[in-house]
């Protein structure tokens, strides 16, 4: 039968994930003046959003945007997957 990827794990170093999150955190939507991260963090909104919560929402197949489930795993800085 046919095979398909339905879910996968993605490993990021915590430092990288937090830097990516920080680079987006202050961006505002011109139409509303609100923070863009608020629409990218699901139920947590901009105030309670963290790097992990942001990635969890981005990888959630139920958000209407992700094509499949992505399980983001943040690794301690200096460590490697496995």
KACORBEL-V745427 format. One record per residue. N is the residue number from 1. D_FIRST is the distance of its C-alpha to the first C-alpha in Angstrom with 1 decimal. Layout:
n: (N:N)
d_first: (D_FIRST:D_FIRST)
This chain:
n: (1:2:3:4:5:6:7:8:9:10:11:12:13:14:15:16:17:18:19:20:21:22:23:24:25:26:27:28:29:30:31:32:33:34:35:36:37:38:39:40:41:42:43:44:45:46:47:48:49:50:51:52:53:54:55:56:57:58:59:60:61:62:63:64:65:66:67:68:69:70:71:72:73:74:75:76:77:78:79:80:81:82)
d_first: (0.0:3.7:6.5:10.0:13.4:15.1:18.2:20.2:23.7:26.3:29.5:32.8:36.3:38.3:41.0:38.6:37.1:40.6:42.0:39.3:40.0:43.7:43.5:42.0:44.1:47.2:45.7:46.9:45.5:48.3:47.8:48.4:49.9:47.6:45.5:42.1:40.7:41.4:38.7:36.3:36.8:35.9:38.2:40.3:41.8:43.8:46.2:43.9:41.2:40.5:38.2:35.7:35.9:35.5:32.4:30.9:31.4:30.0:26.8:26.5:23.7:26.1:28.8:27.5:27.3:24.8:21.3:19.8:21.6:23.6:25.6:28.7:30.5:34.1:35.4:39.1:40.9:41.1:38.1:34.8:31.2:30.4)
